[in-house]
C-alpha cells in the first residue's frame, strides 16, 4: 500500500536500474529488507505460475493492477492470447521464457544508485558469481536524458508510441526528436570550442542514434 509502482529502466554495468514511486522511503535499510524477502522466496523455491488469457482480459487485468503502461501496450496487440506470470499474489507479463520457481534466482545484490537502485545479476558465463558493480556515470546520464526526452514527447513507453502512430502524429514526433538532438549536438560543439586544442572526439551511442550522420 506504500508503493505505487516499481519501474525497470535500463542496464547499469552488469545490473539493471530501477526507480520506485510511492510513500515508502528508498534507502539502504529498505533495500536490505527487500533483499531479505527476495532471499526467503528463493530459498523456498516459490513456484512461478503461468496462464494464458484472452488479450482483452489482459487489458482489464492490467487496468485493475494500475499497470497503465501495459494496458496501453496490449490495446495494440495483434495476438489474441497473452501469457500472464504470477509469483504469489503478484501478476505481470514478461517477454520470453521464465524459470518455473524462484530457486533459480538466488544470486543477486541491491545497490542504491542515483534516484533509485540497481539490481546486480550474474553474467551468463559465471551464473553463480556476482561481478563487481561498475557503473558508467556518463552513459547513465545520457540514458537518463534520453528517457526525459521521451517523457517530454509523451512516448515514455511503447504503448504511448503506438498511440502517437495511430493518431497520425509520427511526423510531429520525428521533428521534435530531431530538434532535441540538434540542440544537444550544438551544446557538444560549443564545449569542444571552449576547451580549445581538442584533436580527438569520440562518440558513443546505441544503434540508429545518429552517430554516423
C-alpha positions in Angstrom: 0.0 0.0 0.0 3.0 2.3 0.3 4.4 1.6 -3.2 2.6 2.9 -6.2 4.9 1.2 -8.8 8.4 0.0 -9.4 9.9 0.6 -12.9 12.8 -1.0 -14.6 14.7 1.4 -16.9 18.0 0.2 -18.5 21.2 -1.6 -17.7 23.9 -0.1 -15.5 27.1 -2.0 -15.6 26.1 -5.7 -15.2 22.9 -4.7 -13.4 19.5 -3.1 -14.0 18.4 0.3 -12.9 15.0 0.7 -11.1 13.0 3.5 -9.7 10.1 3.4 -7.2 7.1 5.7 -6.7 5.1 5.9 -3.6 5.2 6.8 0.1 7.9 4.2 1.1 11.4 5.7 1.6 14.0 4.1 -0.7 17.2 3.8 1.3 19.7 1.1 2.3 17.5 -0.1 5.1 14.6 -0.6 2.7 16.7 -2.4 0.2 18.1 -4.7 2.9 14.6 -5.7 3.8 13.7 -6.3 0.2 16.8 -8.4 -0.3 15.9 -10.5 2.8 12.4 -11.1 1.4 13.8 -12.0 -2.0 16.2 -14.4 -0.5 13.4 -16.1 1.5 11.4 -16.6 -1.7 14.5 -18.0 -3.4 15.2 -20.4 -0.5 11.5 -21.6 -0.6 11.7 -22.3 -4.3 8.4 -20.5 -4.6 6.6 -21.5 -7.9 6.2 -19.0 -10.7 2.8 -19.7 -12.3 1.9 -19.2 -15.9 -1.5 -18.9 -17.5 -2.8 -17.9 -21.0 -5.6 -15.3 -21.1 -7.5 -13.5 -23.8 -5.9 -10.2 -24.8 -9.0 -8.2 -23.8 -8.9 -9.9 -20.4 -5.2 -9.0 -20.1 -6.1 -5.3 -20.8 -8.7 -5.4 -18.0 -6.3 -7.2 -15.6 -3.5 -4.6 -16.1 -6.0 -1.8 -15.6 -7.1 -3.4 -12.3 -3.5 -3.6 -11.2 -2.9 0.0 -12.2 -0.3 -1.1 -14.8 -1.5 1.5 -17.2 1.6 1.3 -19.4 0.9 -2.4 -20.1 -2.8 -1.7 -20.5 -1.9 0.7 -23.4 0.6 -1.8 -24.8 -1.9 -4.6 -25.1 -4.6 -2.4 -26.7 -2.4 -2.7 -29.8 -1.5 -6.3 -29.6 -2.4 -8.4 -32.6 -2.2 -11.8 -30.9 -5.4 -13.0 -29.3 -3.7 -14.6 -26.2 -1.3 -13.3 -23.6 0.9 -15.3 -21.1 0.5 -14.0 -17.6 3.0 -15.0 -14.9 2.4 -14.8 -11.1 4.6 -15.0 -8.0 2.3 -15.5 -5.0 -0.2 -12.6 -5.3 1.8 -10.5 -7.9 0.9 -10.8 -11.6 2.7 -9.4 -14.6 3.6 -10.0 -18.3 7.1 -10.8 -19.4 8.5 -11.3 -22.8 10.4 -14.5 -23.3 10.9 -17.6 -21.1 10.5 -17.7 -17.4 12.1 -20.1 -14.8 9.5 -22.2 -13.0 10.5 -21.4 -9.4 12.5 -18.8 -7.6 15.2 -21.2 -6.5 17.0 -20.4 -9.8 17.2 -16.8 -8.9 19.3 -16.8 -5.7 22.3 -14.8 -6.9 21.7 -11.0 -6.8 22.5 -7.8 -4.9 20.8 -4.5 -4.5 22.6 -1.1 -4.6 21.2 2.4 -4.0 22.0 4.4 -7.1 21.0 7.9 -8.3 17.3 8.3 -7.7 16.6 4.5 -7.5 18.5 1.3 -7.1 20.4 -1.2 -9.2 19.9 -5.0 -9.0 23.1 -6.7 -9.8 22.8 -10.1 -11.6 25.4 -12.8 -12.6 26.7 -13.0 -16.1 25.9 -15.9 -18.4 29.5 -17.1 -18.3 29.5 -17.2 -14.5 25.9 -17.8 -13.4 26.8 -18.4 -9.7 29.1 -15.4 -9.2 28.2 -11.7 -8.8 30.5 -9.4 -10.7 31.6 -6.1 -9.1 29.2 -3.1 -9.5 31.0 -0.9 -12.0 28.6 1.9 -13.3 29.4 4.2 -16.2 28.1 7.6 -15.0 28.4 9.4 -18.3 26.5 6.7 -20.2 23.9 6.6 -17.4 23.3 10.3 -17.6 22.8 10.1 -21.4 20.3 7.3 -20.9 18.5 9.3 -18.3 18.4 12.4 -20.5 17.0 10.3 -23.4 14.3 9.0 -21.1 13.4 12.5 -20.1 13.1 13.4 -23.8 10.6 10.5 -24.2 8.6 11.8 -21.3 8.5 15.3 -22.7 7.2 14.0 -26.0 4.7 11.7 -24.4 6.3 8.5 -25.5 7.9 7.2 -22.3 6.5 3.6 -23.0 5.8 1.6 -26.2 2.0 1.9 -25.7 2.3 5.7 -25.9 4.4 5.5 -29.1 1.7 3.2 -30.6 -0.9 5.8 -29.7 1.1 8.6 -31.5 1.4 6.5 -34.6 -2.3 5.5 -34.7 -3.3 9.2 -34.4 -1.0 10.2 -37.3 1.4 12.2 -35.1 4.6 10.4 -36.2 5.9 13.3 -38.3 5.5 15.7 -35.4 7.3 13.3 -33.1 10.2 13.0 -35.6 10.6 16.7 -35.9 10.7 17.3 -32.1 13.2 14.4 -31.8 15.5 16.0 -34.4 15.2 19.4 -32.8 16.2 18.0 -29.4 19.1 16.0 -31.0 20.4 19.0 -32.9 20.3 21.2 -29.8 22.3 18.6 -27.9 24.9 18.4 -30.7 25.2 22.2 -30.7 26.0 22.2 -27.0 28.6 19.5 -27.5 30.2 21.6 -30.3 30.3 24.6 -28.0 32.0 22.6 -25.3 34.7 21.5 -27.8 35.3 25.0 -28.9 35.5 26.3 -25.3 38.1 23.7 -24.4 40.4 24.6 -27.3 43.1 22.4 -28.7 40.8 19.3 -29.0 42.2 16.9 -31.5 40.1 13.8 -31.0 36.4 13.4 -30.2 34.7 10.0 -29.5 31.0 9.4 -29.8 29.2 6.6 -28.1 25.6 5.6 -28.6 23.2 2.8 -29.4 22.3 1.7 -32.9 20.4 4.2 -35.1 21.1 7.1 -32.7 22.7 9.4 -35.3 26.4 8.7 -34.6 27.4 8.5 -38.3 25.4 11.5 -39.5 
